[in-house]
Amino acid sequence: MIITDEAKVLLTEMMKTNGYDSLQASLQSGCCGESLYFSFTKLKEEDKPVYINGVAVLMKGEVEAKTETVTLKKNDDGELVVEDSAQASGCC
Protein backbone atom coordinates (compact mmCIF):
# COMPACT_ATOMS: atom_id res chain seq x y z
CA MET A 1 0.00 0.00 0.00
CA ILE A 2 1.09 3.51 -0.73
CA ILE A 3 -0.07 6.46 1.36
CA THR A 4 0.80 9.71 -0.37
CA ASP A 5 2.05 12.69 1.62
CA GLU A 6 -1.23 14.51 0.99
CA ALA A 7 -3.25 11.49 2.17
CA LYS A 8 -1.04 11.24 5.26
CA VAL A 9 -1.98 14.80 6.23
CA LEU A 10 -5.70 14.06 5.79
CA LEU A 11 -5.50 10.76 7.68
CA THR A 12 -3.50 12.29 10.54
CA GLU A 13 -6.00 15.15 10.89
CA MET A 14 -9.01 12.77 10.84
CA MET A 15 -7.44 10.42 13.39
CA LYS A 16 -6.49 13.27 15.73
CA THR A 17 -9.93 14.89 15.48
CA ASN A 18 -11.68 11.61 16.27
CA GLY A 19 -9.31 10.30 18.96
CA TYR A 20 -7.68 7.47 17.00
CA ASP A 21 -4.06 6.66 16.29
CA SER A 22 -4.12 4.06 13.52
CA LEU A 23 -5.81 2.85 10.38
CA GLN A 24 -7.35 -0.65 10.30
CA ALA A 25 -7.46 -2.46 6.95
CA SER A 26 -9.80 -5.44 6.75
CA LEU A 27 -11.72 -7.41 4.16
CA GLN A 28 -15.45 -7.04 3.56
CA SER A 29 -17.53 -9.35 1.40
CA GLY A 30 -19.68 -7.83 -1.30
CA CYS A 31 -21.25 -8.61 -4.67
CA CYS A 32 -17.83 -8.52 -6.35
CA GLY A 33 -16.11 -10.73 -3.78
CA GLU A 34 -13.92 -9.44 -0.99
CA SER A 35 -12.81 -5.85 -0.99
CA LEU A 36 -10.76 -3.71 1.35
CA TYR A 37 -12.48 -1.77 4.10
CA PHE A 38 -10.69 0.92 6.09
CA SER A 39 -11.57 2.23 9.54
CA PHE A 40 -9.82 4.09 12.34
CA THR A 41 -8.88 2.40 15.59
CA LYS A 42 -6.76 2.83 18.71
CA LEU A 43 -3.66 0.71 19.02
CA LYS A 44 -3.56 -1.84 21.80
CA GLU A 45 -0.35 -2.89 23.53
CA GLU A 46 -0.30 -6.25 21.71
CA ASP A 47 -0.87 -4.73 18.24
CA LYS A 48 1.94 -4.81 15.70
CA PRO A 49 1.16 -2.14 13.13
CA VAL A 50 2.94 -1.63 9.84
CA TYR A 51 4.03 1.97 9.35
CA ILE A 52 3.37 3.30 5.88
CA ASN A 53 4.61 6.85 5.31
CA GLY A 54 4.48 7.33 9.09
CA VAL A 55 0.86 6.14 9.45
CA ALA A 56 0.24 3.13 11.71
CA VAL A 57 -1.77 0.53 9.77
CA LEU A 58 -3.17 -2.68 11.24
CA MET A 59 -3.72 -5.55 8.81
CA LYS A 60 -3.41 -9.30 9.04
CA GLY A 61 -2.83 -12.20 6.67
CA GLU A 62 -4.53 -11.96 3.30
CA VAL A 63 -5.36 -8.29 3.87
CA GLU A 64 -1.69 -7.44 3.33
CA ALA A 65 -1.74 -9.14 -0.06
CA LYS A 66 -4.88 -7.18 -1.07
CA THR A 67 -3.20 -3.87 -0.16
CA GLU A 68 -0.22 -4.37 -2.50
CA THR A 69 -2.00 -2.57 -5.35
CA VAL A 70 -3.70 0.12 -3.25
CA THR A 71 -2.86 3.81 -3.03
CA LEU A 72 -4.50 6.20 -0.58
CA LYS A 73 -4.40 9.71 -2.00
CA LYS A 74 -6.15 13.06 -2.05
CA ASN A 75 -8.30 13.86 -5.08
CA ASP A 76 -8.77 17.26 -6.74
CA ASP A 77 -11.67 18.02 -4.37
CA GLY A 78 -9.44 17.49 -1.32
CA GLU A 79 -11.08 14.18 -0.41
CA LEU A 80 -9.31 11.00 0.61
CA VAL A 81 -9.69 8.29 -2.03
CA VAL A 82 -8.62 4.68 -2.36
CA GLU A 83 -7.27 3.59 -5.74
CA ASP A 84 -6.73 -0.09 -6.45
CA SER A 85 -4.88 -0.79 -9.68
CA ALA A 86 -5.89 -4.49 -9.53
CA GLN A 87 -9.63 -3.88 -9.14
CA ALA A 88 -11.67 -3.99 -12.31
CA SER A 89 -14.18 -1.16 -12.60
CA GLY A 90 -17.81 -2.17 -12.83
CA CYS A 91 -17.21 -5.72 -11.63
CA CYS A 92 -20.87 -6.46 -10.96
PyRosetta script that sets phi, psi and omega in degrees:
from pyrosetta import init, pose_from_sequence

init()
pose = pose_from_sequence("MIITDEAKVLLTEMMKTNGYDSLQASLQSGCCGESLYFSFTKLKEEDKPVYINGVAVLMKGEVEAKTETVTLKKNDDGELVVEDSAQASGCC")
pose.set_psi(1, 143.5)
pose.set_omega(1, 174.9)
pose.set_phi(2, -114.8)
pose.set_psi(2, 133.3)
pose.set_omega(2, 171.4)
pose.set_phi(3, -117.8)
pose.set_psi(3, 113.0)
pose.set_omega(3, -178.6)
pose.set_phi(4, -68.2)
pose.set_psi(4, 162.8)
pose.set_omega(4, 178.9)
pose.set_phi(5, -59.4)
pose.set_psi(5, -39.5)
pose.set_omega(5, -179.9)
pose.set_phi(6, -66.8)
pose.set_psi(6, -39.7)
pose.set_omega(6, 177.8)
pose.set_phi(7, -67.3)
pose.set_psi(7, -36.3)
pose.set_omega(7, 178.2)
pose.set_phi(8, -59.4)
pose.set_psi(8, -43.4)
pose.set_omega(8, 179.0)
pose.set_phi(9, -61.1)
pose.set_psi(9, -47.4)
pose.set_omega(9, 180.0)
pose.set_phi(10, -62.2)
pose.set_psi(10, -46.7)
pose.set_omega(10, -179.8)
pose.set_phi(11, -61.6)
pose.set_psi(11, -45.4)
pose.set_omega(11, -179.6)
pose.set_phi(12, -60.8)
pose.set_psi(12, -42.9)
pose.set_omega(12, 178.6)
pose.set_phi(13, -64.3)
pose.set_psi(13, -44.2)
pose.set_omega(13, -179.4)
pose.set_phi(14, -65.3)
pose.set_psi(14, -41.6)
pose.set_omega(14, 179.6)
pose.set_phi(15, -64.9)
pose.set_psi(15, -45.6)
pose.set_omega(15, -178.9)
pose.set_phi(16, -62.1)
pose.set_psi(16, -45.9)
pose.set_omega(16, -179.1)
pose.set_phi(17, -60.4)
pose.set_psi(17, -35.4)
pose.set_omega(17, -174.9)
pose.set_phi(18, -102.2)
pose.set_psi(18, 6.2)
pose.set_omega(18, 174.9)
pose.set_phi(19, 77.2)
pose.set_psi(19, 28.9)
pose.set_omega(19, 178.5)
pose.set_phi(20, -114.9)
pose.set_psi(20, 164.7)
pose.set_omega(20, -179.7)
pose.set_phi(21, -131.8)
pose.set_psi(21, 5.2)
pose.set_omega(21, 179.9)
pose.set_phi(22, -155.3)
pose.set_psi(22, 165.4)
pose.set_omega(22, 178.5)
pose.set_phi(23, -108.5)
pose.set_psi(23, 132.1)
pose.set_omega(23, 178.4)
pose.set_phi(24, -105.3)
pose.set_psi(24, 123.9)
pose.set_omega(24, 175.1)
pose.set_phi(25, -105.9)
pose.set_psi(25, 128.8)
pose.set_omega(25, 178.9)
pose.set_phi(26, -142.5)
pose.set_psi(26, 173.4)
pose.set_omega(26, 179.1)
pose.set_phi(27, -104.5)
pose.set_psi(27, 141.8)
pose.set_omega(27, 179.2)
pose.set_phi(28, -130.2)
pose.set_psi(28, 132.1)
pose.set_omega(28, 179.7)
pose.set_phi(29, -80.9)
pose.set_psi(29, 141.4)
pose.set_omega(29, 178.5)
pose.set_phi(30, -148.9)
pose.set_psi(30, -170.3)
pose.set_omega(30, -177.2)
pose.set_phi(31, -65.2)
pose.set_psi(31, -21.7)
pose.set_omega(31, -178.8)
pose.set_phi(32, -103.9)
pose.set_psi(32, 17.5)
pose.set_omega(32, -176.5)
pose.set_phi(33, 97.0)
pose.set_psi(33, -157.2)
pose.set_omega(33, -179.0)
pose.set_phi(34, -83.9)
pose.set_psi(34, 138.7)
pose.set_omega(34, 176.3)
pose.set_phi(35, -134.2)
pose.set_psi(35, 162.1)
pose.set_omega(35, -179.8)
pose.set_phi(36, -74.1)
pose.set_psi(36, 144.1)
pose.set_omega(36, 177.2)
pose.set_phi(37, -131.9)
pose.set_psi(37, 131.7)
pose.set_omega(37, -179.5)
pose.set_phi(38, -114.7)
pose.set_psi(38, 139.9)
pose.set_omega(38, 175.2)
pose.set_phi(39, -146.9)
pose.set_psi(39, 165.1)
pose.set_omega(39, 177.0)
pose.set_phi(40, -95.5)
pose.set_psi(40, 150.3)
pose.set_omega(40, 179.0)
pose.set_phi(41, -151.7)
pose.set_psi(41, 170.8)
pose.set_omega(41, 173.8)
pose.set_phi(42, -104.7)
pose.set_psi(42, 134.6)
pose.set_omega(42, 179.1)
pose.set_phi(43, -67.9)
pose.set_psi(43, 140.5)
pose.set_omega(43, 173.0)
pose.set_phi(44, -102.9)
pose.set_psi(44, 161.9)
pose.set_omega(44, -176.6)
pose.set_phi(45, -55.9)
pose.set_psi(45, -37.1)
pose.set_omega(45, -176.6)
pose.set_phi(46, -82.9)
pose.set_psi(46, -7.9)
pose.set_omega(46, -179.1)
pose.set_phi(47, -69.0)
pose.set_psi(47, 146.6)
pose.set_omega(47, 177.3)
pose.set_phi(48, -126.3)
pose.set_psi(48, 83.2)
pose.set_omega(48, -177.5)
pose.set_phi(49, -73.6)
pose.set_psi(49, 158.4)
pose.set_omega(49, 169.2)
pose.set_phi(50, -98.3)
pose.set_psi(50, 135.4)
pose.set_omega(50, 178.5)
pose.set_phi(51, -99.9)
pose.set_psi(51, 119.7)
pose.set_omega(51, 179.4)
pose.set_phi(52, -118.4)
pose.set_psi(52, 113.7)
pose.set_omega(52, -176.0)
pose.set_phi(53, 51.7)
pose.set_psi(53, 38.5)
pose.set_omega(53, 177.2)
pose.set_phi(54, 83.1)
pose.set_psi(54, 0.9)
pose.set_omega(54, 179.2)
pose.set_phi(55, -100.8)
pose.set_psi(55, 126.8)
pose.set_omega(55, 177.2)
pose.set_phi(56, -73.3)
pose.set_psi(56, 124.4)
pose.set_omega(56, -179.2)
pose.set_phi(57, -126.3)
pose.set_psi(57, 126.8)
pose.set_omega(57, 175.5)
pose.set_phi(58, -98.3)
pose.set_psi(58, 128.4)
pose.set_omega(58, 175.9)
pose.set_phi(59, -159.9)
pose.set_psi(59, 147.2)
pose.set_omega(59, -177.1)
pose.set_phi(60, -129.5)
pose.set_psi(60, 149.0)
pose.set_omega(60, 170.4)
pose.set_phi(61, 50.8)
pose.set_psi(61, -122.1)
pose.set_omega(61, -174.1)
pose.set_phi(62, -67.8)
pose.set_psi(62, -15.1)
pose.set_omega(62, 176.8)
pose.set_phi(63, -63.3)
pose.set_psi(63, -41.4)
pose.set_omega(63, 179.8)
pose.set_phi(64, -57.9)
pose.set_psi(64, -42.8)
pose.set_omega(64, 179.1)
pose.set_phi(65, -62.9)
pose.set_psi(65, -38.6)
pose.set_omega(65, 179.9)
pose.set_phi(66, -68.0)
pose.set_psi(66, -25.6)
pose.set_omega(66, -177.2)
pose.set_phi(67, -84.3)
pose.set_psi(67, -6.9)
pose.set_omega(67, -176.2)
pose.set_phi(68, -60.0)
pose.set_psi(68, -26.7)
pose.set_omega(68, -177.2)
pose.set_phi(69, -107.6)
pose.set_psi(69, 13.8)
pose.set_omega(69, -173.7)
pose.set_phi(70, -102.5)
pose.set_psi(70, 139.2)
pose.set_omega(70, 173.0)
pose.set_phi(71, -127.3)
pose.set_psi(71, 128.0)
pose.set_omega(71, 171.6)
pose.set_phi(72, -96.8)
pose.set_psi(72, 124.8)
pose.set_omega(72, -176.9)
pose.set_phi(73, -147.0)
pose.set_psi(73, 171.6)
pose.set_omega(73, 177.0)
pose.set_phi(74, -99.7)
pose.set_psi(74, 133.2)
pose.set_omega(74, 178.6)
pose.set_phi(75, -87.5)
pose.set_psi(75, -177.8)
pose.set_omega(75, -177.2)
pose.set_phi(76, -64.9)
pose.set_psi(76, -21.2)
pose.set_omega(76, 178.1)
pose.set_phi(77, -89.6)
pose.set_psi(77, 3.2)
pose.set_omega(77, 179.1)
pose.set_phi(78, 82.6)
pose.set_psi(78, 13.7)
pose.set_omega(78, -178.5)
pose.set_phi(79, -97.8)
pose.set_psi(79, 150.7)
pose.set_omega(79, 176.1)
pose.set_phi(80, -78.3)
pose.set_psi(80, 128.8)
pose.set_omega(80, 179.4)
pose.set_phi(81, -130.0)
pose.set_psi(81, 154.0)
pose.set_omega(81, 177.4)
pose.set_phi(82, -110.8)
pose.set_psi(82, 121.0)
pose.set_omega(82, 176.2)
pose.set_phi(83, -110.7)
pose.set_psi(83, 132.4)
pose.set_omega(83, 177.9)
pose.set_phi(84, -124.4)
pose.set_psi(84, 109.2)
pose.set_omega(84, -176.5)
pose.set_phi(85, -69.0)
pose.set_psi(85, -15.9)
pose.set_omega(85, -179.3)
pose.set_phi(86, -93.9)
pose.set_psi(86, -12.2)
pose.set_omega(86, -176.6)
pose.set_phi(87, -86.4)
pose.set_psi(87, 126.5)
pose.set_omega(87, 176.4)
pose.set_phi(88, -75.7)
pose.set_psi(88, 137.4)
pose.set_omega(88, 177.5)
pose.set_phi(89, -77.1)
pose.set_psi(89, 144.3)
pose.set_omega(89, 178.4)
pose.set_phi(90, 63.8)
pose.set_psi(90, 46.9)
pose.set_omega(90, -174.4)
pose.set_phi(91, -69.3)
pose.set_psi(91, -24.0)
pose.set_omega(91, -176.4)
pose.set_phi(92, -95.3)
pose.dump_pdb("model.pdb")
